[in-house]
Amino acid sequence: MPKRIMEGVVVSAKQNKTAIVRVERTFTHSVMKKIVRRSKKYHAHDEANVAVEGQIVTIQECVPHSKLKRWELVTGGEGDA
């Protein structure tokens, strides 16, 4: 089974080797037929501490690193921070 890959924005990079990434998803509401945005935060393992707040990054599923960290940073594209 392939690993899930998501793209999001780093909202916190204060912890050592950890970045908190907010991933937004959009869907159509079943009754109102409007497009709705929802977001969720994921704790991602950042081995080299390269993440910066506001940066757009890609994360992928991995084996658990700790109680909350089940994702790891794959790439850290160009950020606006």
C-alpha positions as protocol buffer text, in pm:
chain_id: "A"
residue {
  index: 1
  type: MET
  ca { x: 0 y: 0 z: 0 }
}
residue {
  index: 2
  type: PRO
  ca { x: 150 y: 337 z: -99 }
}
residue {
  index: 3
  type: LYS
  ca { x: 219 y: 604 z: 158 }
}
residue {
  index: 4
  type: ARG
  ca { x: -13 y: 904 z: 165 }
}
residue {
  index: 5
  type: ILE
  ca { x: 142 y: 1235 z: 58 }
}
residue {
  index: 6
  type: MET
  ca { x: -4 y: 1575 z: 151 }
}
residue {
  index: 7
  type: GLU
  ca { x: 92 y: 1938 z: 101 }
}
residue {
  index: 8
  type: GLY
  ca { x: 47 y: 2206 z: 366 }
}
residue {
  index: 9
  type: VAL
  ca { x: 181 y: 2514 z: 540 }
}
residue {
  index: 10
  type: VAL
  ca { x: 415 y: 2505 z: 839 }
}
residue {
  index: 11
  type: VAL
  ca { x: 244 y: 2680 z: 1131 }
}
residue {
  index: 12
  type: SER
  ca { x: 507 y: 2605 z: 1396 }
}
residue {
  index: 13
  type: ALA
  ca { x: 871 y: 2499 z: 1379 }
}
residue {
  index: 14
  type: LYS
  ca { x: 974 y: 2580 z: 1737 }
}
residue {
  index: 15
  type: GLN
  ca { x: 1019 y: 2222 z: 1855 }
}
residue {
  index: 16
  type: ASN
  ca { x: 1341 y: 2034 z: 1788 }
}
residue {
  index: 17
  type: LYS
  ca { x: 1310 y: 1805 z: 1481 }
}
residue {
  index: 18
  type: THR
  ca { x: 934 y: 1866 z: 1463 }
}
residue {
  index: 19
  type: ALA
  ca { x: 721 y: 2084 z: 1238 }
}
residue {
  index: 20
  type: ILE
  ca { x: 347 y: 2131 z: 1274 }
}
residue {
  index: 21
  type: VAL
  ca { x: 187 y: 2142 z: 930 }
}
residue {
  index: 22
  type: ARG
  ca { x: -168 y: 2262 z: 853 }
}
residue {
  index: 23
  type: VAL
  ca { x: -328 y: 2076 z: 560 }
}
residue {
  index: 24
  type: GLU
  ca { x: -645 y: 2218 z: 405 }
}
residue {
  index: 25
  type: ARG
  ca { x: -902 y: 2016 z: 215 }
}
residue {
  index: 26
  type: THR
  ca { x: -1207 y: 2132 z: 21 }
}
residue {
  index: 27
  type: PHE
  ca { x: -1530 y: 1948 z: -45 }
}
residue {
  index: 28
  type: THR
  ca { x: -1883 y: 2022 z: -157 }
}
residue {
  index: 29
  type: HIS
  ca { x: -2144 y: 2034 z: 117 }
}
residue {
  index: 30
  type: SER
  ca { x: -2404 y: 1763 z: 58 }
}
residue {
  index: 31
  type: VAL
  ca { x: -2710 y: 1981 z: 131 }
}
residue {
  index: 32
  type: MET
  ca { x: -2601 y: 2339 z: 65 }
}
residue {
  index: 33
  type: LYS
  ca { x: -2388 y: 2252 z: -242 }
}
residue {
  index: 34
  type: LYS
  ca { x: -2129 y: 2509 z: -136 }
}
residue {
  index: 35
  type: ILE
  ca { x: -1756 y: 2448 z: -131 }
}
residue {
  index: 36
  type: VAL
  ca { x: -1635 y: 2411 z: 228 }
}
residue {
  index: 37
  type: ARG
  ca { x: -1276 y: 2437 z: 352 }
}
residue {
  index: 38
  type: ARG
  ca { x: -1153 y: 2230 z: 647 }
}
residue {
  index: 39
  type: SER
  ca { x: -802 y: 2213 z: 789 }
}
residue {
  index: 40
  type: LYS
  ca { x: -616 y: 1974 z: 1015 }
}
residue {
  index: 41
  type: LYS
  ca { x: -275 y: 1997 z: 1182 }
}
residue {
  index: 42
  type: TYR
  ca { x: -18 y: 1719 z: 1158 }
}
residue {
  index: 43
  type: HIS
  ca { x: 306 y: 1679 z: 1356 }
}
residue {
  index: 44
  type: ALA
  ca { x: 581 y: 1596 z: 1107 }
}
residue {
  index: 45
  type: HIS
  ca { x: 936 y: 1474 z: 1172 }
}
residue {
  index: 46
  type: ASP
  ca { x: 1193 y: 1727 z: 1047 }
}
residue {
  index: 47
  type: GLU
  ca { x: 1534 y: 1562 z: 1089 }
}
residue {
  index: 48
  type: ALA
  ca { x: 1744 y: 1858 z: 968 }
}
residue {
  index: 49
  type: ASN
  ca { x: 1531 y: 2137 z: 1127 }
}
residue {
  index: 50
  type: VAL
  ca { x: 1489 y: 2304 z: 786 }
}
residue {
  index: 51
  type: ALA
  ca { x: 1120 y: 2399 z: 817 }
}
residue {
  index: 52
  type: VAL
  ca { x: 1032 y: 2767 z: 859 }
}
residue {
  index: 53
  type: GLU
  ca { x: 693 y: 2906 z: 960 }
}
residue {
  index: 54
  type: GLY
  ca { x: 484 y: 2999 z: 655 }
}
residue {
  index: 55
  type: GLN
  ca { x: 673 y: 2760 z: 426 }
}
residue {
  index: 56
  type: ILE
  ca { x: 478 y: 2526 z: 196 }
}
residue {
  index: 57
  type: VAL
  ca { x: 600 y: 2169 z: 249 }
}
residue {
  index: 58
  type: THR
  ca { x: 514 y: 1814 z: 148 }
}
residue {
  index: 59
  type: ILE
  ca { x: 469 y: 1545 z: 413 }
}
residue {
  index: 60
  type: GLN
  ca { x: 428 y: 1169 z: 384 }
}
residue {
  index: 61
  type: GLU
  ca { x: 321 y: 888 z: 613 }
}
residue {
  index: 62
  type: CYS
  ca { x: 592 y: 701 z: 801 }
}
residue {
  index: 63
  type: VAL
  ca { x: 644 y: 468 z: 1095 }
}
residue {
  index: 64
  type: PRO
  ca { x: 569 y: 635 z: 1431 }
}
residue {
  index: 65
  type: HIS
  ca { x: 852 y: 854 z: 1560 }
}
residue {
  index: 66
  type: SER
  ca { x: 669 y: 947 z: 1881 }
}
residue {
  index: 67
  type: LYS
  ca { x: 321 y: 968 z: 2031 }
}
residue {
  index: 68
  type: LEU
  ca { x: 201 y: 1231 z: 1780 }
}
residue {
  index: 69
  type: LYS
  ca { x: 451 y: 1212 z: 1493 }
}
residue {
  index: 70
  type: ARG
  ca { x: 334 y: 975 z: 1218 }
}
residue {
  index: 71
  type: TRP
  ca { x: 440 y: 1198 z: 926 }
}
residue {
  index: 72
  type: GLU
  ca { x: 777 y: 1317 z: 794 }
}
residue {
  index: 73
  type: LEU
  ca { x: 889 y: 1613 z: 587 }
}
residue {
  index: 74
  type: VAL
  ca { x: 970 y: 1517 z: 226 }
}
residue {
  index: 75
  type: THR
  ca { x: 1039 y: 1850 z: 58 }
}
residue {
  index: 76
  type: GLY
  ca { x: 1034 y: 2208 z: 169 }
}
residue {
  index: 77
  type: GLY
  ca { x: 963 y: 2417 z: -139 }
}
residue {
  index: 78
  type: GLU
  ca { x: 1014 y: 2791 z: -156 }
}
residue {
  index: 79
  type: GLY
  ca { x: 849 y: 2964 z: 140 }
}
residue {
  index: 80
  type: ASP
  ca { x: 716 y: 3314 z: 194 }
}
residue {
  index: 81
  type: ALA
  ca { x: 865 y: 3347 z: 541 }
}
